[in-house]
Amino acid sequence: MLSTEEYDFVRVVQRFVDSEVKPVAHDLEAGDVYPEKLIDGMKELGIYGLAVPEPWGFGRVSAACYVLVTEELARGWMSLSGAMGGHTVVAKLILDFGTQEQKDKYLPRLATGELRATMALTEPGGGSDLQAMRTVAHAQDDEYVINGSKMWISNARHAGLVALLCKTDPSAEPAHKGISLLLVEKGEGLTVSRDLHKLGYKGVETSELVFENMRVPAQALLGTAEGEGFAQMMRGLEIGRIQVAARALGVGRAALEDSLRYAQERESFGKPIWKHQSIGNYLADMATKLEAARQLTLFAARRYDDGARVDMEAGMAKLFASETAMEIALNAVRIHGGYGYSSEFDIERYFRDAPLMIVGEGTNEIQRNVIVKQLIGRNPIPR
């Protein structure tokens, strides 16, 4: 499934996580400290260029390799996988839909991490209803003038490029026909107004963006035609949801590994607690569901690599993996008892990080809507 080079790269990332990330993740997370040194290490490894092929980068990896790399990062600290997730989606959007000029301008710097990117989709009152957005970019001479705001934007302060989903034709019917993607570089008229305090996902900022009469050149439009942004972003969200599923795999795996270790070290009534049937059953179920989630995610990744439409498969992977991570994290708390509730152990961090994957990149309620719509579309009743 993976090439020899890809397997080797996953092992390199695994060693990076074990030697550089896990020893410091607890303290960085507790202090909500931006992991500058770890981000630099990810740049050196080439993690920010996983989606960028030659001649702009060092070579694109398969989606399956991307899943396993993301899982490793999230196993060490979920925030690190968040620090590269949106960036990779933006790189893929430019690769798939950008003009030659846009590819030459952005992809080389995105590949090295010199330039980091983020997506701006969600609005304060919009949530998952992207077509109801109010951020508008009016064409004026050879520019767009942008007004509006976006919420829950990861890496907002450290990203230099924003893939902004906005309305270039607010009167279009249906609404998605008037939505475009603009590649916005930070500058006058764009303010990172505030950082949002979160239950988990610490260290990496999540912020609100405010656009006030911001002017960008007409060449900022992704591709060559207005009104294609919604379809472009839906394709981007396929790999985005696969990435969120992979993050969930990493959190679930970390919680399982810690639980397996603790269940062998901790004794009660004269024997290791894994020998008590209730604890053993937890461990067996945790491992089984985690492996099922991994296979579902890798299946979606393989379909993506084949060029197929995978909104259903990606939705299934994201739905099942995120719910599984939440269940594993909760059962890890049960296995650790009082220690699982203590901030001295990493278990409570996993429990705080896991819910993000349930609501991020489209809530699981939205995923179910996507899945059933695709199911009906692929299995119509003969007329």
Secondary structure, DSSP 8 states (H G I E B T S, - for coil): ---HHHHHHHHHHHHHIIIIIHHHHHHHHHTT---HHHHHHHHHHTGGGTT--TTTSS----HHHHHHHHHHHHHH-HHHHHHHHHHHHHHHHHHHH--HHHHHHHHHHHHHTSS-EEEE---TTTTT-GGG---EEEEETTEEEEEEEEEEEETTTT-SEEEEEEES-TT-SSGGGGEEEEEEES-TTEEEEEE---SS--SS-EEEEEEEEEEEEGGGBSSSSTT-HHHHHHHHHHHHHHHHHHHHHHHHHHHHHHHHHHHHH-EETTEEGGGSHHHHHHHHHHHHHHHHHHHHHHHHHHHHHTT---HHHHHHHHHHHHHHHHHHHHHHHHHHGGGGGSTTSSHHHHHHHHHHHHHTTS-HHHHHHHHHHHHHHHS----
